[in-house]
Amino acid sequence: MNLFKTPVIISPFVLLIASCALLGVESGPTVEQLASTMVAETAAATTAGAEMQEESPTQPPAEPPATSTVAPSPAPTATTGPLSLEDDFSTDTGYWDCDQCEIENGRLRFGPYPVSGAFAQHTVICTACGMVTNYQMSVDVTFGDGPSDRGYGLLVRGREDYWLTFEITPWQDLDFWRYETDSIEWTWVNGIFAGVVRPGRQTNNIEVEVTTSPSGGTDVALSVNGKTPMVIFNQASEPGVVGLTLYGHGVELYFDNFEFKTDESPTFPTNFDLLEG
């Protein structure tokens, strides 16, 4: 099957969109240092009795996502919502377009990317999901191989002017990031160190639910293994693309049991080059 395309990397300072194209650092503190120093301030209720201590978050990448001019697979014709999708990766559904992915034993293997001197955020966009504002999305993810301090997870919203990502690491931390394409800057929005993340190569179910609040903004509820330790309030209420993320090179991930649903009528651009910065 030819699910995937080879990207054209322009530079470490330009966004990568391999149509369906994580964020982390080359090295990080020990688990003990993370547990004693991490910021636990979130807008959602954490499991009763769990105590989080303040910490400075994992440093954002020095460079923005790299870019590709590869065009995605044709998007499906827009239909009136609601839209519901499932993918167990047993076959090629055509939902994804990825330059470094392969369906392997009923899972989507993502990465590893070749080692280079420049780090990049790689994103697999769900072209079949279209552009939406309010939705629910979940997936099972298993860390395969590579540096264990690297973040990976979900692209919450991807637009021309900014990206929002929700990522976990095998070190049991969760982080929510915002990337501004104009200023080429990553901003750490919130994060915690929590036992809800299964460490090492154990499988985690991660989920995001985006809903419009009475105030007009959107609230982003982030869940891991059925628990919701973090909610990000009052984000802009506007549509964007969604998908999967992986930061850096040398990391191998396995995704399975993807689910997506929205009550909206998604819009489908002719291609997803709108994210190219």
C-alpha positions as CSV (number, residue, x, y, z in Angstrom):
1,M,0.0,0.0,0.0
2,N,1.3,3.5,-0.7
3,L,-0.3,5.4,2.2
4,F,2.6,7.7,2.7
5,K,4.7,10.3,0.9
6,T,8.2,11.5,1.3
7,P,8.3,15.1,2.7
8,V,10.5,17.9,1.4
9,I,12.1,19.5,4.5
10,I,12.6,23.2,3.8
11,S,14.3,24.3,7.1
12,P,14.2,23.8,10.8
13,F,12.4,27.2,11.1
14,V,9.5,26.4,8.9
15,L,6.4,24.2,9.7
16,L,6.2,20.6,8.6
17,I,2.9,19.4,7.1
18,A,3.1,15.9,5.7
19,S,-0.6,16.3,5.5
20,C,-1.3,14.0,8.2
21,A,2.9,15.2,9.8
22,L,6.3,16.0,18.9
23,L,7.6,17.8,20.7
24,G,10.2,17.2,23.4
25,V,13.7,17.8,24.3
26,E,17.0,16.0,23.7
27,S,17.5,15.4,27.4
28,G,15.4,16.0,30.5
29,P,15.4,15.9,34.3
30,T,15.0,12.7,36.2
31,V,11.6,11.4,37.2
32,E,12.3,12.4,40.8
33,Q,13.1,16.0,39.7
34,L,10.0,16.1,37.6
35,A,7.8,14.9,40.5
36,S,9.2,17.4,42.9
37,T,9.2,20.5,40.6
38,M,6.3,20.3,38.1
39,V,3.4,22.8,38.0
40,A,0.1,21.2,39.0
41,E,-2.1,24.1,38.4
42,T,-5.0,23.0,36.2
43,A,-8.6,24.0,35.8
44,A,-9.9,20.5,36.2
45,A,-10.3,18.2,39.2
46,T,-7.4,15.8,39.7
47,T,-8.0,12.4,41.3
48,A,-8.9,12.9,45.0
49,G,-5.9,13.0,47.2
50,A,-3.4,13.4,44.4
51,E,-0.8,16.1,45.2
52,M,1.0,17.9,42.4
53,Q,4.1,20.2,43.1
54,E,5.1,23.2,41.1
55,E,7.7,22.7,38.4
56,S,9.0,24.4,35.3
57,P,7.8,22.5,32.3
58,T,9.8,20.6,29.8
59,Q,11.5,23.2,27.6
60,P,9.8,23.8,24.2
61,P,11.7,22.9,21.0
62,A,14.1,25.5,19.8
63,E,12.7,25.3,16.3
64,P,9.2,25.1,14.9
65,P,7.9,22.1,12.9
66,A,9.7,21.6,9.7
67,T,7.6,21.8,6.5
68,S,6.7,19.8,3.5
69,T,4.9,20.6,0.3
70,V,3.5,17.1,-0.1
71,A,-0.2,17.3,-0.9
72,P,-2.5,15.0,1.1
73,S,-4.9,12.4,-0.2
74,P,-8.1,13.9,-1.5
75,A,-10.5,14.8,1.3
76,P,-13.9,13.3,1.4
77,T,-16.9,15.4,0.2
78,A,-18.3,17.5,3.1
79,T,-21.6,16.2,4.4
80,T,-23.9,17.6,7.0
81,G,-22.9,16.6,10.5
82,P,-22.6,14.7,12.7
83,L,-19.5,12.9,11.6
84,S,-18.1,9.8,13.4
85,L,-15.0,7.9,12.4
86,E,-13.1,4.9,13.8
87,D,-9.9,3.3,12.7
88,D,-8.3,0.1,14.2
89,F,-5.5,0.2,11.6
90,S,-6.2,-3.3,10.4
91,T,-6.4,-1.9,6.8
92,D,-5.7,1.3,4.9
93,T,-8.8,3.4,5.5
94,G,-7.5,6.4,3.6
95,Y,-8.0,8.7,6.7
96,W,-4.3,9.5,7.0
97,D,-1.4,10.8,4.9
98,C,2.0,10.3,6.6
99,D,5.6,10.3,5.2
100,Q,6.9,8.0,8.0
101,C,4.1,5.7,8.9
102,E,3.2,2.1,8.2
103,I,0.3,-0.2,9.2
104,E,2.0,-3.0,11.1
105,N,0.2,-5.8,12.9
106,G,-3.0,-3.9,13.3
107,R,-1.4,-0.7,14.5
108,L,-0.1,2.5,12.9
109,R,3.7,2.7,13.4
110,F,4.7,6.4,13.4
111,G,8.5,7.2,13.1
112,P,11.3,6.9,13.7
113,Y,12.6,9.9,11.6
114,P,16.2,10.0,10.6
115,V,18.6,11.6,13.1
116,S,19.6,15.2,12.2
117,G,20.9,18.3,13.9
118,A,17.5,20.0,13.8
119,F,14.5,18.9,15.9
120,A,11.0,19.1,14.4
121,Q,7.4,18.4,15.4
122,H,6.0,15.8,13.2
123,T,2.2,15.7,12.7
124,V,-0.1,13.1,11.1
125,I,-3.2,15.1,10.1
126,C,-6.6,13.2,10.0
127,T,-7.7,14.4,6.6
128,A,-11.0,12.6,6.9
129,C,-11.8,14.5,10.0
130,G,-11.7,17.9,8.2
131,M,-11.6,21.2,10.1
132,V,-13.8,21.4,13.2
133,T,-14.2,23.5,16.4
134,N,-16.1,21.2,18.8
135,Y,-15.3,17.5,18.8
136,Q,-14.1,14.4,20.8
137,M,-11.0,12.4,19.7
138,S,-9.2,9.5,21.4
139,V,-6.5,7.0,20.5
140,D,-4.4,4.3,22.2
141,V,-0.6,5.0,21.9
142,T,2.3,2.9,22.9
143,F,5.9,4.1,23.1
144,G,8.1,1.9,20.9
145,D,11.7,3.0,21.0
146,G,13.9,6.1,21.2
147,P,14.6,8.8,23.8
148,S,12.0,8.5,26.6
149,D,11.8,12.2,27.4
150,R,10.1,13.0,24.0
151,G,6.5,14.1,23.9
152,Y,3.8,12.6,21.7
153,G,0.0,12.6,21.5
154,L,-2.7,14.6,19.8
155,L,-2.9,17.7,17.6
156,V,-5.8,19.5,19.2
157,R,-6.1,22.3,16.6
158,G,-4.0,23.2,13.6
159,R,-4.4,26.5,11.8
160,E,-2.4,28.9,9.7
161,D,-1.6,31.1,12.7
162,Y,-1.2,28.6,15.5
163,W,-1.2,25.0,16.7
164,L,-2.4,23.5,20.0
165,T,-1.0,20.1,21.1
166,F,-1.6,17.7,24.0
167,E,1.3,15.5,24.7
168,I,2.5,12.9,27.2
169,T,5.9,11.2,27.9
170,P,6.9,7.8,29.4
171,W,8.1,9.9,32.4
172,Q,4.4,10.4,33.3
173,D,4.0,14.0,32.5
174,L,1.3,15.8,30.5
175,D,1.7,19.1,28.7
176,F,-0.4,21.4,26.6
177,W,1.5,23.6,24.1
178,R,0.7,26.5,21.8
179,Y,2.8,27.3,18.7
180,E,2.6,30.7,17.0
181,T,3.6,30.6,13.4
182,D,4.2,34.4,13.0
183,S,6.6,34.7,15.9
184,I,7.9,31.1,15.6
185,E,7.5,30.5,19.3
186,W,6.3,27.7,21.5
187,T,4.3,28.6,24.7
188,W,3.8,26.1,27.5
189,V,0.2,26.6,28.5
190,N,-0.2,24.1,31.4
191,G,1.0,20.7,32.5
192,I,1.3,18.2,35.4
193,F,3.2,15.2,36.5
194,A,0.6,12.5,37.2
195,G,0.3,8.8,37.8
196,V,-2.6,8.6,35.3
197,V,0.1,8.1,32.6
198,R,1.4,4.6,32.5
199,P,5.2,4.7,32.3
200,G,7.6,3.1,29.9
201,R,6.2,1.0,27.0
202,Q,2.8,0.5,28.4
203,T,-0.2,1.5,26.3
204,N,-2.0,4.8,27.2
205,N,-5.5,5.9,26.0
206,I,-5.4,9.6,25.5
207,E,-8.5,11.7,24.7
208,V,-9.4,15.3,24.1
209,E,-12.8,16.9,24.1
210,V,-13.3,20.4,22.9
211,T,-16.6,22.2,23.7
212,T,-17.8,25.8,23.3
213,S,-18.6,27.4,26.7
214,P,-21.4,29.9,27.4
215,S,-18.8,32.7,27.3
216,G,-18.1,31.9,23.6
217,G,-14.7,30.4,24.0
218,T,-13.8,26.7,23.8
219,D,-12.8,24.5,26.8
220,V,-10.3,21.7,26.1
221,A,-10.6,18.7,28.5
222,L,-7.6,16.4,28.4
223,S,-7.9,12.8,29.6
224,V,-5.5,9.9,30.1
225,N,-6.8,6.3,30.7
226,G,-10.3,7.5,31.6
227,K,-9.2,10.3,34.0
228,T,-9.3,14.0,33.3
229,P,-6.5,15.7,35.3
230,M,-6.4,18.9,33.2
231,V,-8.8,21.3,31.5
232,I,-7.7,24.3,29.4
233,F,-10.3,27.0,29.5
234,N,-11.3,29.9,27.1
235,Q,-9.4,29.0,23.9
236,A,-10.5,30.6,20.7
237,S,-13.7,29.2,19.2
238,E,-12.6,28.5,15.6
239,P,-12.1,25.4,13.4
240,G,-8.8,23.6,12.8
241,V,-7.4,20.3,11.7
242,V,-6.7,17.5,14.2
243,G,-4.4,14.5,14.3
244,L,-1.4,12.8,16.0
245,T,1.9,14.2,17.0
246,L,5.5,13.1,17.6
247,Y,8.4,15.4,18.6
248,G,12.0,14.9,17.4
249,H,13.7,12.1,15.6
250,G,14.7,8.5,16.6
251,V,11.3,7.9,18.3
252,E,9.0,5.1,17.3
253,L,5.3,5.1,18.3
254,Y,2.3,2.7,17.8
255,F,-1.2,4.1,17.5
256,D,-4.4,2.0,17.6
257,N,-8.2,2.3,18.1
258,F,-8.6,5.9,16.9
259,E,-12.0,7.4,17.4
260,F,-13.4,10.8,16.3
261,K,-16.8,12.3,16.5
262,T,-18.3,15.8,16.0
263,D,-21.9,17.2,15.8
264,E,-20.6,19.8,13.4
265,S,-20.4,19.7,9.6
266,P,-16.6,19.7,9.0
267,T,-15.1,21.7,6.2
268,F,-12.6,20.0,3.9
269,P,-10.0,22.3,2.2
270,T,-8.7,21.2,-1.2
271,N,-5.4,20.4,0.5
272,F,-3.9,21.1,3.9
273,D,-1.2,23.5,2.8
274,L,-3.1,26.1,4.8
275,L,-0.9,25.1,7.7
276,E,2.3,25.9,5.9
277,G,4.1,28.8,7.6
